């Protein structure tokens, strides 16, 4: 199905169902390997759900369609979430998710652009926004109305190259560029080292139209992306406050949710906990 533009109304029940599926896919992938960047993945499941099932223009049968919106995952180690979204969207077969992180798999623990649907090689942080600026400029020069969405993290805001890219986006008035800033408060060994707050005010000071929202509230994400369609000569930033491990209390409360490694039997318990949490909210 070719998605040319967002529907006039969001189907919130459908989006919540898709978000549940993304989390199931991720937990299944992590169980298969016994490990993964599951905390971040569960945290941004709602964002990726709204992007791939409401906002983005793309064709699952032709991932190189020139008119597509571009989604750049600057935090390449969040790949477990992208693989879940691409499988749910029909770009990748769901059966391939079982190869996550395995030798010779296309589904690496950090993204490579040889995998269908991937626009950016992920690894060293701080480069995604700069590449997004370049793509947005190129699209404008080609008179394309496609947009560029760049996911980046609060930890990544510690990289100077991110702010150089932010300044250039404002200078070039790239209102076809949307920065999706995942503020989950963690990095590899614990809390984000530098105090980045107030994050929203920093982006505004750099000339971006900025919103600060609950990134795990689907209606808020839908509304923020709708507002970001405004062509007013300013790049857009959406600061998303997300909870690592969202949906699984044991991971939500873990001090080490950046990279989760436990044995298979424990993963079964975590998956059961996720399903029980869903039932409790219905």
Secondary structure in CASP SS format (residue, H / E / C, confidence):
PFRMAT SS
TARGET T0000
AUTHOR 0000-0000-0000
METHOD secondary structure of the structure
MODEL  1
X C 1.00
X E 1.00
X C 1.00
X C 1.00
X C 1.00
X C 1.00
X C 1.00
X C 1.00
X C 1.00
X C 1.00
X C 1.00
X H 1.00
X H 1.00
X H 1.00
X H 1.00
X H 1.00
X H 1.00
X H 1.00
X H 1.00
X H 1.00
X H 1.00
X H 1.00
X H 1.00
X H 1.00
X H 1.00
X H 1.00
X H 1.00
X H 1.00
X H 1.00
X H 1.00
X H 1.00
X H 1.00
X H 1.00
X C 1.00
X E 1.00
X E 1.00
X C 1.00
X H 1.00
X H 1.00
X H 1.00
X H 1.00
X H 1.00
X H 1.00
X C 1.00
X H 1.00
X H 1.00
X H 1.00
X H 1.00
X H 1.00
X H 1.00
X H 1.00
X H 1.00
X H 1.00
X H 1.00
X H 1.00
X C 1.00
X C 1.00
X C 1.00
X E 1.00
X C 1.00
X C 1.00
X C 1.00
X C 1.00
X C 1.00
X C 1.00
X C 1.00
X C 1.00
X C 1.00
X C 1.00
X E 1.00
X E 1.00
X E 1.00
X E 1.00
X C 1.00
X C 1.00
X H 1.00
X H 1.00
X H 1.00
X H 1.00
X H 1.00
X H 1.00
X H 1.00
X H 1.00
X H 1.00
X H 1.00
X H 1.00
X H 1.00
X H 1.00
X C 1.00
X C 1.00
X C 1.00
X C 1.00
X C 1.00
X H 1.00
X H 1.00
X H 1.00
X H 1.00
X H 1.00
X H 1.00
X C 1.00
X C 1.00
X C 1.00
X C 1.00
X C 1.00
X C 1.00
X C 1.00
X C 1.00
X C 1.00
X C 1.00
X C 1.00
X C 1.00
X C 1.00
X C 1.00
X C 1.00
X C 1.00
X C 1.00
X C 1.00
X C 1.00
X C 1.00
X C 1.00
X C 1.00
X C 1.00
X C 1.00
X C 1.00
X C 1.00
X C 1.00
X C 1.00
X H 1.00
X H 1.00
X H 1.00
X H 1.00
X H 1.00
X H 1.00
X H 1.00
X H 1.00
X H 1.00
X H 1.00
X H 1.00
X H 1.00
X H 1.00
X H 1.00
X C 1.00
X C 1.00
X C 1.00
X C 1.00
X C 1.00
X C 1.00
X E 1.00
X E 1.00
X E 1.00
X E 1.00
X E 1.00
X E 1.00
X C 1.00
X H 1.00
X H 1.00
X H 1.00
X H 1.00
X C 1.00
X H 1.00
X H 1.00
X H 1.00
X H 1.00
X H 1.00
X H 1.00
X H 1.00
X H 1.00
X H 1.00
X H 1.00
X H 1.00
X H 1.00
X C 1.00
X C 1.00
X C 1.00
X C 1.00
X C 1.00
X E 1.00
X E 1.00
X E 1.00
X E 1.00
X E 1.00
X E 1.00
X E 1.00
X C 1.00
X C 1.00
X E 1.00
X E 1.00
X C 1.00
X C 1.00
X E 1.00
X E 1.00
X C 1.00
X C 1.00
X C 1.00
X C 1.00
X C 1.00
X C 1.00
X C 1.00
X H 1.00
X H 1.00
X H 1.00
X H 1.00
X H 1.00
X H 1.00
X H 1.00
X C 1.00
X C 1.00
X C 1.00
X E 1.00
X E 1.00
X E 1.00
X E 1.00
X E 1.00
X E 1.00
X C 1.00
X C 1.00
X C 1.00
X H 1.00
X H 1.00
X H 1.00
X H 1.00
X H 1.00
X H 1.00
X H 1.00
X H 1.00
X H 1.00
X H 1.00
X C 1.00
X C 1.00
X C 1.00
X C 1.00
X C 1.00
X C 1.00
X C 1.00
X C 1.00
X E 1.00
X E 1.00
X E 1.00
X E 1.00
X E 1.00
X E 1.00
X C 1.00
X C 1.00
X C 1.00
X C 1.00
X C 1.00
X C 1.00
X C 1.00
X H 1.00
X H 1.00
X H 1.00
X H 1.00
X C 1.00
X C 1.00
X C 1.00
X C 1.00
X C 1.00
X C 1.00
X C 1.00
X E 1.00
X E 1.00
X C 1.00
X C 1.00
X H 1.00
X H 1.00
X H 1.00
X H 1.00
X H 1.00
X H 1.00
X H 1.00
X H 1.00
X H 1.00
X H 1.00
X H 1.00
X H 1.00
X H 1.00
X H 1.00
X H 1.00
X H 1.00
X H 1.00
X H 1.00
X C 1.00
END
